[in-house]
Amino acid sequence: MKISKKLSILLLKFYQKYLTIFSYGSCRYIPTCSQYAMIQFEYNNIFRAFYNSTLRILRCNQLFEGGFDYPIIKYSPNKGNFKKIRVKYWLIPISNGKYKVIKNWN
């Protein structure tokens, strides 16, 4: 992972841990805007992640209804990797090469 992605994810983790106490419960969407941005930075390139995260933050206001808004990513699975893994996200296919991301809450 590139240094800019790592730095962005580190800043998001800092925001989630220390700064959300000032705006707790103000996000109108599930997953929250910071979790949405975290998923975008983990799976997309940095420009697409910034673009999608910025659009999401602009939609998080009283003019929009809110609700469930899972991120959509492009993903090509790694074939032949059969080791035991811990599931962090579920990828739900929606079209050719595009998936909705749903967080595993366990």
C-alpha positions in Angstrom: 0.0 0.0 0.0 1.3 3.4 -0.9 2.4 5.9 1.7 -0.5 8.3 0.8 -3.1 5.6 1.3 -1.5 4.6 4.6 -1.5 8.3 5.7 -5.1 8.8 4.7 -6.2 5.7 6.6 -4.2 6.7 9.6 -5.8 10.2 9.6 -9.3 8.5 9.4 -8.5 6.2 12.3 -7.3 9.3 14.3 -10.6 11.1 13.4 -12.7 8.1 14.4 -11.0 7.6 17.7 -10.5 11.2 18.9 -12.6 13.7 17.0 -16.0 12.0 16.6 -16.9 12.8 20.2 -17.7 16.3 18.9 -20.1 15.1 16.2 -21.3 11.8 17.6 -24.5 10.6 15.9 -24.6 13.3 13.2 -24.0 11.0 10.2 -27.2 10.3 8.3 -25.9 7.1 6.6 -24.9 3.6 7.4 -21.9 3.0 7.3 -20.8 6.3 8.7 -18.9 8.7 6.4 -15.6 8.0 8.0 -16.1 4.2 7.6 -17.2 4.7 4.0 -14.0 6.7 3.3 -11.9 4.0 5.1 -13.3 1.3 2.8 -12.8 3.5 -0.3 -9.1 4.1 0.6 -8.6 0.4 1.2 -9.9 -0.8 -2.1 -9.7 2.1 -4.6 -6.9 4.3 -5.8 -6.4 7.5 -3.8 -8.0 9.9 -6.4 -11.2 7.8 -6.7 -11.3 7.4 -2.9 -11.1 11.1 -2.4 -13.7 11.8 -5.0 -16.2 9.2 -3.7 -15.6 10.2 -0.1 -16.1 13.9 -0.9 -19.4 13.2 -2.6 -20.5 11.2 0.3 -19.7 13.9 2.8 -21.5 16.5 0.7 -24.6 14.3 0.7 -24.5 13.9 4.5 -26.8 16.8 5.3 -30.5 17.7 6.0 -31.3 17.9 2.3 -30.8 14.2 1.7 -32.8 11.4 3.4 -29.8 9.3 4.5 -30.1 5.5 5.1 -28.0 2.7 3.8 -25.3 3.7 1.3 -22.6 1.0 0.9 -19.5 1.8 -1.1 -19.2 0.4 -4.6 -15.7 -0.8 -5.6 -14.0 -2.4 -8.5 -12.4 -5.7 -7.5 -10.9 -8.7 -9.2 -10.5 -11.6 -6.9 -7.2 -13.4 -6.4 -7.7 -16.9 -7.7 -5.9 -19.8 -6.1 -5.5 -18.2 -2.6 -7.0 -20.7 -0.3 -5.5 -19.9 3.1 -7.7 -19.3 6.2 -8.7 -15.7 6.5 -10.7 -13.4 8.8 -13.6 -11.8 6.9 -13.5 -8.0 7.3 -15.9 -7.1 4.5 -18.5 -9.0 2.4 -18.4 -8.2 -1.3 -21.8 -8.4 -3.0 -21.6 -8.4 -6.8 -23.7 -5.9 -8.6 -22.3 -5.9 -12.2 -19.3 -6.9 -14.1 -16.3 -6.4 -11.8 -18.2 -4.0 -9.4 -19.1 -5.0 -5.9 -21.0 -3.4 -2.9 -19.0 -3.6 0.3 -20.7 -4.6 3.6 -18.8 -4.7 6.8 -18.7 -7.9 8.8 -19.8 -6.9 12.4 -18.3 -10.0 14.2 
